[in-house]
Amino acid sequence: SVITLSKNMDKKSAKKERKRKKLAALLNVMELNERDKRRKTSSNPIEENAVKDFSRETLEEIKSRLKVKEKLKMTKPLLFLTDPGLMAQVNTDPKERIPIFLNDIQNLLLYSVIGDKAPFKPRWCNLVRWTRATSKVVILIEGLSLKDIECCSQELKFPSLFQNKLEFVRSYVTDVLFQLCAVPVSTRMKQKLFTKHQNMGRMKEMEKLFSIEKYSIKPKNDEVIKSVSLNSPDTFPRTELLLSLSQMIEENYPLPFQGHLGDHVRHFVPTKTEYAEVNESSPMFGVDCEMCRTAEGSELTSVAIVNEKHELVYHKLVKPRNKIIDYLTPYSGITPAMLKDVTTRIEDVQNDISELLPKDAILVGQSLCSDLRALQMLHPYVIDTAVIYNLTGSRNRKSKLAYLMDLFLKESIQTSVEGHDPIEDSSAALKLVQLKLKFDPTFGDSVLQGYIPSWDEDVLSAPINFKSPEEEKEYNKIQLLSSILRYTCEQGKTVKYIGNLECLKPEVKKLLATVEHEELMKLSPTNDESDVFKVAYDEPYLDDLIYIHWQSKDMLGVDNTLRYLDRNIQHLHDKLPSNALMFLIVAGVSGPKGLENGVCFVKIKE
């Protein structure tokens, strides 16, 4: 028994020793990984012998070290990208890349400052343990674009400091700093504040708000639109409005994918057996369908197609083979009596459309993906009015067709209590496309034109009693704005701006004026751009939100400017405290030669 006990003790000791060696090896690997990570994310050299050998420590000591590391890990903020963020990464194929927007960057910035009190969460990333982030540092570089960074990528070192590098859409109009800081007041909050103050001027003064014209996406003079003939020549190729493959994927259009991705459209048929190359003279056809609900889901009951003269070229009622559960009459206008004697099936419609459309036809519609799915057809050339017109500032939120028609063409549609008319809707979508073709690709697009909208377009929950028609007109005309600076200071947190105050646009100076607590809003003005990084480097980074604003004067040329920035950004990165949330925003370029998108580098400083 003594011998057996001794053997058991030897086995336990051997097992303990094996475990100790494994954990020691794990700890060594963790240390090596941390050193490699520091080397990749720091411009300072890391000593090769900086990693300690744990092979001689006891099991208890090793366990204690691992426990400390695990606790330390749980105290750090964590940033990771969701699908929209991954699709915007600059290492994604440009043909497949879907940029984010400045509003998206603002969402993360605001959430990092006030957390769940923010009106929304970022859609493109998740920030875990946001309270653990120390300073939020925004370095805004103006006068350069993603294209400039990519042209000199082999020479630059600072991009390697960031794991997350995302392309964003540069607007034509709005100042980038303004768009990062201005936070729109929602429709509901606007109504609440107006009800409280009963006067627009008093509301803006008391609530420290300011306004911009709500419909800056339209020409300033409505007469300009009235004078436009929809039959006049296009001012730019209609092919510029076609959805790209990546847009069709994002908008859930039926596409002939292989494998599992294509399973749900396996029975769909193409509109033509072969297609011709689309061009600026290719004919457009407005399409709209109405659906019912059957035992198998949503199915086609009516389809209408109009040509560019708004003439009806095809209209059929369609009877589903499956039992109809709900005719959806308030929306579709379809009743049981209308389909009683109908013999047309979806296959008949598919054959008719295939014969009707030319090989280079462009289909136009509002959220046309739903119509193509109802038709169970595939088509490569589409223009979607829900995409090319945008009043929300977010590609994920669509404006209703009736709202677009009323706003841009002063036409009322979908007013019948008997449901929608597919002929009316298909013609309306086509008119909107024809109107846009008389201006430019940015017309009616708040994302590209820089219009900052409300966060919602909901119908007001209760009517407002205006004192006069003029007051109602003023109320509806403007968009109220607050600022991220004010949100931050209201939480008792401090904001600092480092940059040349003389170069700030008037609208940005208005934003600074919205901060009531002057002691929380600190300004570190610089004489010129050469001083910006000097002041920033001496900064202790004790404030909650810090803007470092550098504007290129283009005196050094792009290559020399990038070398100058490369050196200073690396030094500034190493100066930031651990757990700082760092944004490096290269603003993009908007000018006479066109628009070049920007790039946002973002990380948690180790």
Order of alpha helices (4+ residues) and beta strands (2+ residues): alpha-alpha-beta-alpha-beta-alpha-beta-beta-alpha-beta-alpha-beta-alpha-alpha-beta-alpha-alpha-beta-beta-beta-beta-beta-alpha-alpha-alpha-beta-alpha-beta-beta-alpha-alpha-alpha-alpha-alpha-beta-alpha-beta-alpha-beta-alpha-beta-alpha-beta-beta-beta-beta
